[in-house]
Amino acid sequence: MNPTTTLPRTLTIELLALDLATCSRCTGSLANLEQAVATLQPVLASTDTAVEFYKIVVESEAQAQQLRFVSSPTIRVNGQID
């Protein structure tokens, strides 16, 4: 690999929620995240940063424990809760 070559970066965003259909907090958070990513797209492209955006509906207590689900909605950026 050429040492002057930079690898593309990836920004991973996860929205974990109990309900993405009727919960106003969850749907509002989803809309705000989608708008933020769209607004930042030119900056992300100029820095060669890709975005992986996951919408995860938590459907069971076991899944909540596995995902370390805090509350609905939970937003994680690169694995960190913000």
N, C-alpha and C positions, 0 to 999 in steps of 0.2 A: 504494500500500500504506500502511496506517495505521502510523505509526512506533511505536505502542504495541503492535502485534501482534507476538508472538514466533513464529518459525517452529519447527515441531517439529524436534527433534534426532534424529539417527540414530546408533546405536552399531552398528558393523559388527564381527562376530566371525567369524573363519574358523578352522576346524579342518582342517588339511591332514595327511593320513595315507596310509600305504601300504596299510593294511588296517583297515577298520572292522568286520570280521566276527569275526576270531579273535585279533588282537593284543591282549593284555590291557592294555598301556599305552595303546593307541589307544582301545579301548572304555571303559577307565576314565576317560580324559580327556574323552571324549564325555559320559559319564554325569555327571561333575563339572561340566562346562560347562552342561549342560541343567539340573542342579539349581541352579547359581548364578544362571542367568537366571531360573528360576522363583522363587527366593528374593528376587531383586531386583525382580521385576515390580511390586510396589506402589510402590517408589521411582521406578522408571522411568516408570510411569504418572503419578505426581504431578509429575514434572518434564517431562512431555510428550516423553519420549524413546522412540523406537521402536527395536526390535532387529532387525537382519538377521543371521541365523545361517546360515553356509554350512558344509557338510560336504563337503570335497573329497578324493576318493581320487586320489592321484597314481599314474598308470598307466604313465608312461614317463619316460625320462631327459630327453627334450625338454620334456615338460610340467613336470618338476621344475625345469629351468633357467628356463623361462618364468615360473614362479610364485615363483622365488627360494626354493625349498624348502630348508630347513636340515636338519631331521631329522624322524623320525617318532615322535610327532606334533609338529607345529608349530602354535602358537596365535598368531593375530594379532588385535589389537584396534585398529580404525581404521587398519589397515595396519602397525601396529607389532608386533614380536615381543615377547611377554611370557613 
